[in-house]
Amino acid sequence: MSKFCILRIKKLKTDQNISSCLAHHLRTRETPNADPDRVKKNWYYPANETQQANLSSLENRQKIHRQALAIYRRELPEKIRKNAVRAVEFMMTVSPEVAQKKDFDTGKFLGACNAWVRKKFGTENVFFTAVHRDETTPHVSALILPKDENGKLNARKFFGGREKMQALQDEFYQEVGKPFGLERGVKGSRAKHQTVKKFYAKLDETKKELEKYNVLNFSAEKLRKLASAKAYAEEQERQNQTKNKPKRQQKSDAWER
């Protein structure tokens, strides 16, 4: 059984990137991989108690969106390079098999993820956090401003190059994953995270083919679950196959393991 702690990051270079990211996390736009009936089980920062108690309200979630953007704009330094990374998105979770175990304290693990990212980059630089429980596997997403000790945006200091990314993965494993009995992913793995948009585009193509030949009559939800499990299994297989292969430089602005 896979029992990995998982950390992925994505660099965001424009205000539009950041706003779109918030819209996804707050479900203020269509989110096929999330269950709208379970959005009320999520937790968000900077939501206040009233907003948190009524997450079923789209209006409330839109307000949280605006609040997060306001914090982001307030904390931005005055001078910003044209090509600077303005924010970095973190996604922290565990293997699906682990999250489904009754004896695994998912809530405590997600709390440890939240505490780690705030300790690592400074609470003042975390302008949005989401604990998602409306998807198949619960996870934490956080958006941070990558500011250095001089208050300047400096993503390269934290995430520039393969060695720094591997060191970050090591730290996350040692401080968050290991205490929960989890394992670190394969170092140097070339397995790539598939974006949600591409995943569902391929899924729709598969569904159309099945309907064309009238092979199966699955609902979209059942098909998504099957495809998700298959994609995860294939990713683990790729990791195993690349364990002993030469490492290659990956682009640092992609989702990295």
N, C-alpha and C positions, 0 to 999 in steps of 0.2 A: 504494500500500500504506500502511495506517495504521501509524504508528510513534510512538505516544504513550507518555509516561510517565504513570502514573495514580496519583493519590492520592485516597483517600476517607476521611472520618472519620464516626464515629457517637458521639453522646454517650450515656452510660449513667448513669442516675440512681438505680438501686437495686442492692442486693447481689444480688438475684435476676437482674437484667439481666446483671450481671457473671458470675455463675455459669453462666448459660445460654450466654453468649458463650464462656466457657472450654470448656464441654461440646461446643460446635460445633467449635471449633478442635482440640480433643484427640480428637474422634471418640468421645466416651464416650456419645453418643446417635446415633440414626440420622442419617446425613449423605448424602442421595441424590446430591449432586454430587461426592462423593469416592469413589475406588477403594480399598476396604478392603485389597486386596492390595499397595497402594503406600504405605500409611501408614508403613511402616518407613523410607521414604525421606525423611520429614519431619524437621525439626529443631526442638527446643523448648528454651526457657529458661523455668523454672529446672531443667530435667532434669539429673541427674548422668550420668556416663559409662555407668554400668550401666543406667539407665533408657533412655538414648538408644540403647543397643545392642540393646534389646529392646522396641521400640515396638509390635510386633505384640501385645504383652500388654496387654489392657484394664486389668488391675490396675495395671500400671506407669503407664499414662496417667491413671488415676484418682488415683494418688499425685501426679503432676505437677500435676493440677487442685488438689488440696488444698494443695500447696506454694505455688502461685501465689496462692491465696486467703489463705494465711497471711502472705505478703509484703504483699499489698494491705492487710490489716487492720492489720498492724504499722506501715505507713507512713502510714495515715490520720491526719489531725490530730485532736486531742481534740474540738474544737468543729466541728460541721458544720451548716450551714444545712439546714433541712428540704427545700428544693427544690434543693439543690446538685447539680451534675454531679459524680458520684463518680469516674468514669473516662471515658477517651476511647479508642475503638478506631480504630486506623489500619489501612488496607489499602493496600499499595503494590505496583504491578506494571507491566507493559507491555502493549501491544496483543498479542493472540494471535499475529498474523503475525510479530512481532518475536521472540517467545519460541521460535518454531519454526525460526528461521534458525540454521543450523549455525555461522555466524561471529559470532553474538551471544553474549557471555559472560554467560549468565543468572545463574550463581552469583556472579560479581563484582558484578553489578548489585544482586542481592538483599542482598549484604553491604553495599553502599553505602547501601541503604535503611535497614538496621538501624543502621548507624553514624550516619546523619543524624538519625534520630528520637531516639537516645540523646544526641547532641550538643545537639540543639535543646531537649529537655525534661529532660535530666539522667538519667544511668544509674540513679540511685537511685530515680527515679520511674517507671521501666519495670518493671512487675512480671510481665509475660508477653510472650514473643515466639514466633511460630511461622513457620517457613519451610515452606510447603505445596507439596509436589511430587506429591501424590496427586490433584490436580485437573487439568483441561485446561491451564490456564495457571499456572505457578509464581508465587507471590506471598508477600509478607511481611505478617503481621498482628502488631500490637503493641498492648498495653493499657497506658495510662499514667495516672498520677495528675496532674491538671492543677493543680499547686501553684505559687503565685507565690513571690517572693523572701522573703515573710514566712512561708512554710510553710502558707498557707491554700489551700483549694480555690478556684480562681478561673478557671474555664473561659472566662468572658467576656473575660478579659484576652487570651487566646490565640485564641479562636474566635468572639468576639462581633461579629457583623455581617458584611456582605458584603465590605467592604474588607479586613478582617483575613483572611478566608478566601481572597480572591484573592491577597493578599500571601503567604500560606502556600503557595499553589499556585505562585506565581512563584519563591519560594525553593526549593521542592522541585525545580522544573524546572532552575533555574540551578545548584544544587549537586549534584543527583543525575542528572537526565535529560539535560541538555545534554552533559556529558562523555561520554555513551554515544551521542551522535548522535541523541537522541530529540527529539520535539517536545512543546510544551505544548498542552493541550486548548484549545478555543475559549473565550475569556473571556466570561462572562455567559451561558453556555449554560444553557438551561432543561431540558435532558435530565435525567431523573431515573433514579437507579439502582433497578433492580427487585429487591426482596428475594428471597432464595432461596425462601422459603416461598410467595410469590405466584407466582414463576416456575414452580415445579413444580405448583402448583395449576392454573395455566393449561395447563401441559404435559399433565397428566393428563386434563383436559377434551378437549384436542385428540386425544389417543391414543384416548379412548373413542369419539369421533366417527369416527375412522378405522376402528376395529374394528367399529363399528356398521354402517358401509357396506361393510366388507371391501375398502377401497380399497388399503391397504398392509399388509404383514405385517412391519413393522420391529420389532426388539427395542427394549426401553426404552432401552438404551444408545445405539443408533444414533439414535433419535428425539431423545434429549437433545442429542447432538452437533449434529444438524441445527438444532434449535430454538435452541441456544446461538449458533451461527453467524449465524442469521437475526436474533436479538435484537441481536447486536453490530452487524450491518450496519445495522439500523434505527436504532440509537442514533447511529451515525456520520452517517446521513442527516439525523436531526433536528438534530444539531450544525451541519451545513452550512446547513440551512434557517434556523436562528436566529442565524446569525453577524451579520447586519445588522439584526436586529430590536431594538426598545427593550428594555432590561434591566428585569427586575422583581425585587422583593425576594423572596428565598427564605427559608424557615424555616431558621434556623441549626442546629436540632437534627436536620436530615435529613442523609442522605449528600449531601455536596456535592462538586462537581467543582472 
